[in-house]
Amino acid sequence: MKLRHPSLPPSLATWVLTDHHGRPRYWPTIWVEMVHARASSRTQQVHLGALNRLYASAAAQLGTDRLDNVLAAGDLDALEDVLAGFLGKLRNDGLISGADRSGAWRTAVRFVGDILRLRGGSSAAEVPELEAGLRRLERLYGQLSPTPPSTRTPLRALPALVIEDLWDQFDPTSPRNPFRSASLRWRNLLIFLLLLHLGLRRGEVGLLPANAIKDEFDPVTGEDRYWINVEPSPDFDPRYEAPGLKTETARRQLPVSHEILKVHDIYVRNYRAKGRHPFLITSQQTRPLSLRAFGYVFETITANLTSPARRALENRRLDSVSAHDLRHTAAVLRLHRYVEAGNDLPTAIEKLRVFFGWAHGSEMPRLYARAYFEPTLADVWNDSFDRFVDTLRQVEGVGPS
């Protein structure tokens, strides 16, 4: 659960893992405070979700609420049994659902090791034994994974045919647009542009305030320049699953095109529901749009894909379009732009790292180098965007007065 109330300072509005009585669990609370205090709210939520699975698995083996006692006692044999049982459960769950459970496994192994080190030995004689036991646990379980290694890394940019279909559906004037009202059409077009043009994560879009776009006169070019700051919100967020930045490096400043600016202005001036909160993207009930609702937008779009677009998705081993797929696609397209501007591929990859807010050690930017060599994606982007700009010129300024 998350501690949340308008009177709480942001530093106390954190996630906690509770037992079946609703009481915070001791060791997970200590662990998050000691090891992950600087992590984003979303990262803390993911780690505690994994530990909730671990505690449920341990309860099935040891009995309810026994794992904290085992950790406090430093019982290495019991902890080895708990980890072995948890690994087996994750593997079974993964086989049934097809989901990757390796993140939950890494969290569990690190949690057990960190807590045993934080706990320390109860006597000088116990310290060497504890360290030896820890090394054994890490040697046995540190390199294991509940998920079999993938035999093929899928190309993560959306196919060109799908991008063309998405442009057609998100166009507010298109007869194929599946959203029933003008307010939904313009709001969802803005979401689409922020995801595809700027490569934002859905949580980053959810964090943007209504006055997200900043401007300043540039004396060098003699023109105004526009940008957004991707950063945490200082305001109270009433959403149950409040969005947050994934990492500290996700803080960044991104340039905004005139096209995004125009769509933003049409939406804010004419269609954005005025609620008692500062966030840009709202629901029809005037509340900040939930992360689940972002998913519903793309479920609707996926259901409305043409048969050729759906086949193109299936050829990439995809069965739907998600908000994060647009981030992957944006990365490939921006890599094209950097190289076309005269950067060599290694330099372009490092620029990609900064633009998308990946940590210095992340391998994510290099995963897109192979996708760079698909020219049809960039061609379709340019053609579809040109048509969109023509449409925008026709409808600019249209909306209720």
C-alpha positions in Angstrom: 0.0 0.0 0.0 1.0 3.6 -0.4 0.9 6.2 2.4 -0.9 9.1 0.8 -2.6 12.2 2.2 -2.5 15.9 1.3 -1.0 16.7 4.7 1.9 14.3 4.3 5.2 15.8 2.9 6.3 14.1 -0.4 9.2 12.4 1.5 6.7 10.4 3.6 4.3 9.5 0.8 6.0 6.2 0.1 5.1 2.6 -0.6 5.1 0.1 2.3 4.6 -3.7 2.4 2.0 -4.8 4.9 0.9 -8.1 6.4 -2.6 -9.5 6.4 -3.5 -7.3 9.4 -2.4 -4.1 7.5 0.7 -3.7 9.6 4.0 -2.7 7.8 6.4 -5.6 7.5 9.6 -5.0 9.4 12.5 -6.0 7.2 11.1 -4.7 3.9 10.4 -1.3 5.5 14.0 -1.2 6.8 15.4 -2.4 3.4 13.6 0.2 1.3 14.6 3.0 3.8 18.3 1.9 3.9 18.9 0.6 0.3 16.3 2.3 -1.9 15.5 5.6 -0.2 16.6 7.6 -3.3 14.8 5.3 -5.7 11.7 6.5 -7.5 8.3 5.7 -6.1 7.7 3.3 -9.1 11.0 1.5 -8.4 10.1 1.1 -4.7 6.6 -0.2 -5.7 8.1 -2.8 -8.1 10.6 -4.1 -5.5 7.9 -4.3 -2.8 5.7 -6.1 -5.2 8.4 -8.7 -5.7 8.9 -9.0 -1.9 5.1 -9.5 -1.5 5.4 -12.6 -3.7 8.4 -13.8 -1.6 6.5 -13.4 1.6 3.5 -15.2 0.2 5.7 -18.1 -1.0 7.5 -18.2 2.4 4.1 -18.3 4.2 3.2 -21.4 2.2 6.4 -23.1 3.3 7.0 -21.8 6.8 3.6 -20.5 8.0 2.1 -17.0 8.1 4.4 -14.2 9.1 7.4 -16.4 9.7 9.9 -14.9 7.2 10.7 -11.8 9.3 11.6 -14.1 12.2 13.8 -16.3 10.1 15.6 -13.2 8.8 16.1 -11.9 12.3 17.5 -15.2 13.4 19.9 -15.4 10.5 18.7 -19.0 9.8 20.7 -19.7 6.6 19.3 -23.2 6.1 15.7 -22.0 6.3 16.4 -19.0 4.0 18.0 -21.4 1.4 14.8 -23.4 1.5 12.7 -20.3 1.1 14.7 -19.1 -1.9 14.6 -22.5 -3.5 10.8 -22.7 -3.1 10.4 -19.1 -4.4 12.5 -19.9 -7.5 10.3 -23.0 -8.2 7.1 -20.9 -7.8 8.4 -18.2 -10.1 9.4 -20.7 -12.8 5.9 -22.3 -12.6 4.2 -18.9 -12.8 6.4 -18.0 -15.7 5.6 -21.1 -17.6 1.8 -20.6 -17.1 1.7 -16.8 -17.9 4.7 -16.4 -20.2 5.8 -13.5 -18.0 9.4 -12.7 -17.2 9.9 -13.2 -13.4 13.7 -12.6 -13.3 13.3 -9.1 -11.8 11.3 -10.5 -8.9 14.0 -13.2 -8.4 16.9 -10.6 -8.4 15.0 -8.5 -5.9 14.4 -11.5 -3.5 18.1 -12.6 -3.6 19.4 -9.1 -3.0 16.9 -8.5 -0.2 17.9 -11.6 1.7 21.6 -10.8 1.3 21.2 -7.1 2.2 19.1 -7.9 5.3 21.6 -10.5 6.6 24.4 -8.0 6.2 22.4 -5.2 7.9 21.5 -7.6 10.7 25.1 -8.6 11.3 26.3 -11.3 13.6 25.1 -11.5 17.2 28.6 -12.4 18.3 32.1 -12.0 16.9 32.2 -15.8 16.4 29.1 -15.7 14.3 30.3 -13.1 11.8 32.7 -15.4 9.8 30.0 -18.1 9.7 27.4 -15.6 8.4 29.7 -14.3 5.7 30.5 -17.8 4.5 26.8 -18.7 4.4 26.1 -15.5 2.5 28.7 -16.2 -0.1 27.3 -19.7 -0.5 23.8 -18.4 -1.0 24.9 -15.8 -3.6 27.0 -18.5 -5.3 24.1 -20.9 -5.5 21.3 -18.5 -6.3 22.9 -15.3 -7.6 23.3 -16.5 -11.2 20.0 -18.4 -11.4 17.0 -17.1 -13.3 13.4 -18.3 -13.2 13.1 -17.4 -16.9 14.8 -19.4 -19.6 17.2 -17.3 -21.7 15.6 -15.8 -24.8 16.7 -17.3 -28.1 16.0 -14.1 -30.0 15.9 -10.5 -29.1 12.8 -9.0 -30.8 13.1 -5.8 -32.8 11.2 -3.5 -30.6 10.3 -0.7 -33.0 6.7 -0.9 -34.3 6.5 -1.9 -38.0 6.1 0.9 -40.5 2.6 -0.3 -41.5 1.5 0.0 -37.9 2.9 3.5 -37.5 0.9 4.6 -40.6 -2.2 3.0 -39.2 -1.7 4.8 -35.8 -1.4 8.2 -37.5 -4.6 7.5 -39.3 -6.5 6.5 -36.1 -5.2 9.3 -33.9 -6.0 12.1 -36.4 -9.0 13.9 -34.8 -10.6 14.5 -38.3 -10.2 10.9 -39.4 -13.4 8.7 -39.9 -11.3 5.9 -38.4 -10.7 7.7 -35.1 -12.4 5.4 -32.5 -12.9 8.0 -29.7 -16.4 9.4 -29.5 -15.8 13.0 -28.4 -13.6 15.9 -29.6 -12.1 16.2 -26.1 -11.0 12.6 -26.1 -9.7 12.8 -29.7 -7.5 15.9 -29.0 -6.3 14.6 -25.6 -5.3 11.2 -27.1 -3.6 12.8 -30.0 -1.5 14.9 -27.6 -0.6 11.7 -25.7 0.3 9.9 -28.9 2.6 12.8 -30.0 4.3 13.0 -26.6 5.0 9.3 -26.6 6.1 9.0 -30.3 7.9 12.3 -30.9 9.5 12.7 -27.5 9.7 9.0 -26.4 8.3 9.7 -23.0 7.2 6.9 -20.7 3.5 6.9 -19.9 4.3 7.9 -16.3 6.3 10.8 -17.5 3.4 12.0 -19.6 1.1 11.5 -16.5 3.4 13.8 -14.5 3.4 16.7 -16.9 1.6 19.8 -15.5 -0.9 21.8 -17.5 1.8 24.5 -18.1 4.4 21.9 -19.1 5.6 23.7 -22.2 8.0 26.5 -21.4 9.2 29.1 -23.9 12.0 31.6 -24.3 13.2 33.9 -27.0 16.4 32.7 -28.6 18.5 35.8 -29.7 20.7 33.6 -31.9 17.9 32.3 -34.1 15.6 35.3 -33.5 12.8 32.8 -32.7 11.0 31.5 -29.6 12.1 28.0 -28.5 9.9 25.6 -26.6 10.7 22.8 -24.3 9.3 20.6 -21.5 11.1 19.6 -18.2 10.7 16.0 -17.3 10.8 16.0 -13.5 8.8 14.8 -10.4 5.7 16.8 -9.5 5.9 18.7 -6.1 2.1 18.6 -5.9 -0.2 16.0 -4.2 -1.2 13.3 -6.6 -4.7 11.7 -5.8 -4.1 8.7 -8.1 -3.8 5.3 -6.4 -0.9 4.4 -8.7 0.8 7.7 -8.9 3.3 8.0 -11.8 6.9 8.8 -11.1 10.3 9.0 -12.7 12.0 5.6 -13.2 15.5 6.8 -12.3 17.3 10.0 -11.3 18.7 10.2 -14.9 15.1 10.4 -16.2 15.2 14.1 -15.2 15.8 15.9 -18.5 14.8 18.8 -20.7 13.4 18.1 -24.2 12.7 20.4 -27.1 9.1 20.6 -28.3 8.1 21.0 -32.0 5.6 23.6 -33.2 3.2 20.8 -34.1 3.1 19.5 -30.5 2.7 23.0 -29.2 -0.3 23.6 -31.5 -2.0 20.4 -30.4 -1.2 21.2 -26.7 -2.8 24.6 -27.1 -5.9 23.3 -28.8 -6.4 20.7 -26.1 -5.7 23.0 -23.1 -7.7 25.9 -24.3 -10.7 24.0 -25.6 -11.0 20.6 -24.2 -8.9 20.0 -21.0 -11.3 19.4 -18.1 -10.6 21.8 -15.3 -10.0 19.9 -12.1 -8.5 20.7 -8.7 -5.1 19.4 -9.7 -2.3 20.7 -11.9 -1.8 17.8 -14.2 -2.0 18.2 -18.0 -3.7 14.9 -19.0 -7.1 14.5 -17.4 -10.1 12.1 -17.5 -13.6 13.1 -18.4 -14.3 13.2 -14.7 -11.7 16.0 -14.4 -9.3 13.8 -12.5 -5.6 13.2 -13.5 -5.6 10.3 -16.0 -4.7 7.0 -14.4 -1.9 4.9 -15.8 -4.4 2.2 -16.5 -6.4 4.6 -18.6 -3.3 5.2 -20.8 -3.5 1.4 -21.4 -7.2 1.6 -22.3 -6.4 4.2 -25.0 -4.1 1.7 -26.8 -6.3 -1.2 -26.2 -9.0 0.7 -28.2 -6.5 1.6 -30.9 -5.3 -2.0 -31.2 -8.8 -3.3 -31.6 -9.3 -0.9 -34.5 -6.2 -1.9 -36.4 -6.6 -2.9 -40.0 -5.9 -6.6 -40.9 -2.6 -5.8 -42.7 -1.4 -3.8 -39.7 -2.3 -6.6 -37.3 -0.4 -9.1 -39.5 2.6 -6.8 -39.4 2.4 -6.8 -35.6 2.2 -10.6 -35.4 5.3 -10.8 -37.6 7.1 -9.0 -34.8 5.7 -11.4 -32.2 3.5 -8.6 -30.9 -0.3 -8.9 -30.3 -1.0 -5.3 -29.3 0.3 -1.8 -29.4 1.3 -0.3 -26.0 2.5 3.2 -24.9 6.0 1.8 -24.4 6.1 0.5 -27.9 6.0 4.1 -29.0 9.0 4.9 -26.9 11.0 2.1 -28.5 9.9 3.4 -31.9 10.8 6.9 -31.0 14.3 5.7 -30.1 14.9 4.1 -33.5 13.6 7.2 -35.3 15.7 9.6 -33.3 18.8 7.5 -33.9 18.1 8.0 -37.6 18.0 11.7 -37.1 21.2 11.8 -35.2 23.1 9.8 -37.8 21.5 11.8 -40.7 22.8 15.0 -38.9 26.4 13.7 -39.3 27.0 11.9 -36.1 28.7 8.5 -36.2 26.7 5.6 -34.7 28.6 5.5 -31.3 28.1 9.3 -30.8 24.4 9.0 -31.9 23.9 6.2 -29.4 25.3 8.3 -26.5 23.1 11.2 -27.5 20.2 8.8 -27.5 21.0 7.9 -23.9 20.7 11.5 -22.7 17.5 12.2 -24.7 15.7 9.2 -23.3 17.0 9.5 -19.8 18.8 6.1 -19.5 21.4 5.6 -16.8 25.1 5.7 -17.8 25.5 1.9 -17.5 22.3 1.0 -19.3 22.6 -1.1 -22.4 19.2 0.1 -23.7 20.6 2.6 -26.3 22.7 -0.1 -28.0 19.8 -2.3 -28.5 18.4 0.1 -31.1 21.5 0.2 -33.3 20.4 -2.9 -35.2 16.9 -1.4 -35.8 18.5 1.7 -37.2 19.0 -0.1 -40.5 15.3 -0.4 -41.3 14.7 2.6 -43.7 11.0 2.1 -44.4 10.1 3.1 -40.8 11.7 6.5 -41.2 10.1 7.0 -44.7 6.6 6.2 -43.4 7.2 8.5 -40.4 8.0 11.4 -42.7 5.1 10.8 -45.1 2.5 10.3 -42.3 3.8 13.3 -40.4 3.6 15.6 -43.5 -0.1 14.5 -43.9 -0.7 15.2 -40.2 0.8 18.7 -40.5 -1.5 19.5 -43.4 -4.5 18.4 -41.4 -3.4 20.4 -38.4 -3.2 23.5 -40.5 -6.8 23.0 -41.6 -8.1 22.5 -38.1 -5.9 24.8 -36.1 -8.0 27.0 -33.9 -11.1 24.9 -34.2 -12.9 24.1 -31.0 -15.6 25.5 -28.7 -15.2 29.1 -27.8 
